[in-house]
Amino acid sequence: MAKKSGKGMAIMVAVGLLAGIGSLAYSGVFSGLFKKSPAEIGKAAGVVETAEVVKIPLKALDSGKALFLSLGSEGRQMYYFALKSQDGAYRAALDACDVCFRTNRGYRQEGDLMVCNNCGQTFPSNRIGEIKGGCNPHPLARGIEGNYLVIRKADIAEHNDYFARKRS
């Protein structure tokens, strides 16, 4: 049996490590390491904040994909999202509900559904911002000004009790 050279063995180990890392990356194991913060996501989407309002470009919502954002107020980080539902309406809600808010786990989007990360309840996008109570995402008042969906910061901040715990 032929002896393997040190160089050949090193190449085999390197190839094996690269293949393993590639497999982990493909499977999504590292996705959390490279996840953008809500502030980075908002900036990339063209979100503009003034002292009183958050202005979200309508074009950033036209894909139907929810835009998850956050606002710091009174020492708390509060989370919310906006989206364009399949019926063409622009909607906004806290990333929290009246039932599961204490867990501060929020929602995720699966197709046209918003899914509670705590209990798994699902909500069609056309109900977001319209129905409150239960495990529905808590609605936020919003309006359209020009090419922006506008949410008053005071309307978000008034619900700071929904975010008493840090988000994990």
C-alpha positions in Angstrom: 0.0 0.0 0.0 1.4 3.4 -1.0 2.0 6.0 1.7 0.1 9.3 1.2 2.3 12.4 1.2 1.6 15.1 3.7 0.7 17.5 0.9 -1.9 15.0 -0.5 -3.4 14.4 2.9 -3.7 18.2 3.5 -5.5 18.7 0.2 -7.9 15.9 1.0 -8.6 17.4 4.5 -9.1 20.9 2.9 -11.5 19.5 0.3 -13.5 17.7 3.0 -13.7 20.8 5.2 -14.8 22.9 2.2 -17.4 20.4 1.2 -18.7 20.2 4.8 -18.9 24.0 5.2 -20.6 24.2 1.8 -23.2 21.7 2.8 -23.9 23.5 6.1 -24.2 26.8 4.3 -26.6 25.3 1.7 -28.8 23.8 4.4 -29.1 27.3 6.0 -27.2 26.6 9.2 -25.3 29.9 8.8 -28.3 32.0 7.7 -28.7 33.4 11.2 -25.1 34.6 11.2 -25.6 36.8 8.1 -29.2 37.9 8.8 -29.7 41.7 8.5 -31.1 43.7 11.4 -34.5 45.5 10.9 -32.5 48.8 10.6 -30.3 47.4 7.8 -33.4 46.0 6.0 -35.2 49.3 6.3 -32.3 51.3 5.1 -31.8 49.0 2.1 -35.6 49.3 1.3 -35.4 53.1 1.4 -37.4 53.6 4.6 -37.2 57.2 5.8 -37.7 58.1 9.5 -38.5 61.6 10.7 -39.0 62.6 14.3 -42.7 61.8 13.9 -43.2 59.1 11.2 -41.8 56.2 9.4 -42.2 56.4 5.6 -42.0 53.1 3.7 -41.7 53.3 0.0 -44.7 51.5 -1.6 -42.3 49.9 -4.2 -40.5 48.1 -1.3 -43.8 46.4 -0.5 -45.1 45.7 -4.0 -43.6 42.1 -4.1 -46.0 41.1 -1.3 -43.1 40.2 0.9 -43.5 41.6 4.4 -40.9 44.2 5.5 -40.0 43.6 9.2 -38.8 46.8 11.0 -38.2 48.0 14.5 -38.4 51.2 16.5 -36.5 52.0 19.7 -38.5 54.0 22.2 -38.3 54.5 25.9 -35.6 51.9 26.2 -37.5 49.2 24.4 -37.2 47.8 20.9 -40.6 47.5 19.3 -41.1 45.4 16.2 -43.6 45.8 13.4 -44.1 44.9 9.7 -45.7 46.2 6.6 -46.8 44.5 3.4 -49.0 44.7 0.3 -51.6 42.0 0.5 -52.9 40.1 -2.5 -56.0 42.3 -2.7 -53.6 45.3 -3.4 -54.0 47.0 0.0 -50.9 48.2 2.0 -51.1 47.0 5.5 -49.1 47.3 8.8 -49.2 45.6 12.2 -47.1 45.1 15.3 -44.9 42.0 15.1 -46.9 40.9 18.1 -50.4 39.9 19.0 -52.8 40.2 21.9 -52.3 36.6 23.0 -48.7 35.6 22.4 -47.0 39.0 22.8 -45.3 38.0 26.1 -43.1 35.6 24.3 -41.9 38.4 21.9 -41.4 35.9 19.1 -43.4 37.7 16.4 -44.4 36.4 13.0 -42.9 35.0 9.9 -44.3 35.0 6.4 -45.1 31.9 4.5 -46.5 32.8 1.1 -49.6 34.9 1.6 -49.8 33.9 5.3 -48.4 35.5 8.4 -47.6 32.7 10.9 -47.3 33.3 14.7 -43.8 32.0 15.7 -45.2 31.0 19.1 -48.5 29.2 18.5 -48.4 28.5 14.7 -51.7 30.3 14.0 -51.9 31.6 10.4 -53.4 34.7 9.0 -54.0 35.7 5.4 -52.4 38.9 4.4 -55.7 40.6 3.6 -56.7 40.3 7.3 -53.5 42.1 8.5 -54.2 45.5 10.0 -58.0 44.9 9.9 -58.7 42.4 12.6 -57.4 42.7 16.2 -57.7 40.5 19.2 -56.8 36.8 19.6 -53.6 35.9 17.9 -54.0 38.3 15.0 -51.0 40.7 14.4 -52.0 43.8 16.3 -53.0 46.5 13.7 -51.2 49.7 13.2 -52.9 52.9 11.8 -51.3 53.8 8.5 -51.9 56.1 5.6 -50.5 56.6 2.1 -48.8 59.9 1.3 -47.5 60.1 -2.3 -45.3 57.0 -2.9 -45.0 56.1 0.8 -46.9 54.1 3.4 -46.7 56.3 6.5 -46.9 55.1 10.1 -46.8 57.5 13.0 -44.1 56.6 15.5 -46.5 57.5 18.3 -48.9 54.8 17.1 -46.1 52.2 17.4 -44.8 53.5 20.7 -48.2 53.5 22.4 -47.9 49.7 22.3 -44.6 49.4 24.1 -46.1 47.1 26.7 -46.2 44.4 23.9 -42.4 44.4 24.0 -41.5 44.2 27.7 -39.1 41.3 27.1 -36.1 41.2 24.8 -36.6 39.3 21.5 -34.6 36.1 21.3 
